[in-house]
């Protein structure tokens, strides 16, 4: 009986908000695009109409080089596991805590580049931060 | 020495009581330290499939698009061309806390429409994706992209 009570008390202590927390989060944003969805698109042959018909509306559209266009599709399917442990040593030390999360969000996606005639020139697939071109111009914004 | 008839065997007598007490404590602990959450977040009104079907490349003008769909969420200048973005999103969140572990799932789907205009402000291309009716309340281990679920939710959206 003592063991049982001890277990219950220990469990209640751990479960209280400041002790131990485990997290299992899953986040999805739109649907991943399968390679087969756009495998029929050909660089130098397909145009913007073909790409929009195959992939639907992009998430963003930007100008690219001289009169060209870049369109990007993104999605997210991410699982995050987290652990937090903390303790407050009253009058001995400040509250101590430790946490771990693998929640650095990187957006997978594809970017399609079109020339001035809106003919497909290139398709890139990967993490959006990696595949956007460095010389891609930013949209003008108001200066306050 | 033989036990007398009135001797009380503590071990045997406590066994059912212990089980009942343990059960009650477990239920009490589980109920007092658990919680659940269901939430839905809507950003902009879902796009109308019927309105999108009225778009006609080579004919529809930018003014007609705005009359039909309202003010766009974004306008992008593409050299001499322009593109308007219309979008809407629905996110469904479900969470469950059991003692020390929290399970949480967020499923977000969007309706998107991009319309491209030539330099004469006539519609040249458009692309649409309508999926804001597909998000699900789920737990982290559930598949929210299953084809059967999508077919079922597509059937409930008029105009698709």
Boltz contact constraints between the chains, C-beta under 6 A:
constraints:
  - contact:
      token1: [A, 8]
      token2: [B, 25]
      max_distance: 6.0
  - contact:
      token1: [A, 14]
      token2: [B, 100]
      max_distance: 6.0
  - contact:
      token1: [A, 15]
      token2: [B, 33]
      max_distance: 6.0
  - contact:
      token1: [A, 15]
      token2: [B, 99]
      max_distance: 6.0
  - contact:
      token1: [A, 15]
      token2: [B, 100]
      max_distance: 6.0
  - contact:
      token1: [A, 20]
      token2: [B, 100]
      max_distance: 6.0
  - contact:
      token1: [A, 22]
      token2: [B, 100]
      max_distance: 6.0
  - contact:
      token1: [A, 22]
      token2: [B, 101]
      max_distance: 6.0
  - contact:
      token1: [A, 23]
      token2: [B, 102]
      max_distance: 6.0
  - contact:
      token1: [A, 24]
      token2: [B, 103]
      max_distance: 6.0
  - contact:
      token1: [A, 24]
      token2: [B, 140]
      max_distance: 6.0
  - contact:
      token1: [A, 25]
      token2: [B, 104]
      max_distance: 6.0
  - contact:
      token1: [A, 26]
      token2: [B, 105]
      max_distance: 6.0
  - contact:
      token1: [A, 26]
      token2: [B, 140]
      max_distance: 6.0
  - contact:
      token1: [A, 27]
      token2: [B, 106]
      max_distance: 6.0
  - contact:
      token1: [A, 28]
      token2: [B, 107]
      max_distance: 6.0
  - contact:
      token1: [A, 28]
      token2: [B, 144]
      max_distance: 6.0
  - contact:
      token1: [A, 29]
      token2: [B, 108]
      max_distance: 6.0
  - contact:
      token1: [A, 30]
      token2: [B, 109]
      max_distance: 6.0
  - contact:
      token1: [A, 30]
      token2: [B, 110]
      max_distance: 6.0
  - contact:
      token1: [A, 31]
      token2: [B, 145]
      max_distance: 6.0
  - contact:
      token1: [A, 48]
      token2: [B, 125]
      max_distance: 6.0
  - contact:
      token1: [A, 49]
      token2: [B, 125]
      max_distance: 6.0
  - contact:
      token1: [A, 52]
      token2: [B, 127]
      max_distance: 6.0
  - contact:
      token1: [A, 56]
      token2: [B, 127]
      max_distance: 6.0
  - contact:
      token1: [A, 56]
      token2: [B, 129]
      max_distance: 6.0
  - contact:
      token1: [A, 57]
      token2: [B, 112]
      max_distance: 6.0
  - contact:
      token1: [A, 57]
      token2: [B, 113]
      max_distance: 6.0
  - contact:
      token1: [A, 57]
      token2: [B, 114]
      max_distance: 6.0
  - contact:
      token1: [A, 57]
      token2: [B, 127]
      max_distance: 6.0
  - contact:
      token1: [A, 57]
      token2: [B, 128]
      max_distance: 6.0
  - contact:
      token1: [A, 57]
      token2: [B, 129]
      max_distance: 6.0
  - contact:
      token1: [A, 61]
      token2: [B, 76]
      max_distance: 6.0
  - contact:
      token1: [A, 61]
      token2: [B, 83]
      max_distance: 6.0
  - contact:
      token1: [A, 61]
      token2: [B, 114]
      max_distance: 6.0
  - contact:
      token1: [A, 63]
      token2: [B, 78]
      max_distance: 6.0
  - contact:
      token1: [A, 63]
      token2: [B, 79]
      max_distance: 6.0
  - contact:
      token1: [A, 67]
      token2: [B, 79]
      max_distance: 6.0
  - contact:
      token1: [A, 69]
      token2: [B, 78]
      max_distance: 6.0
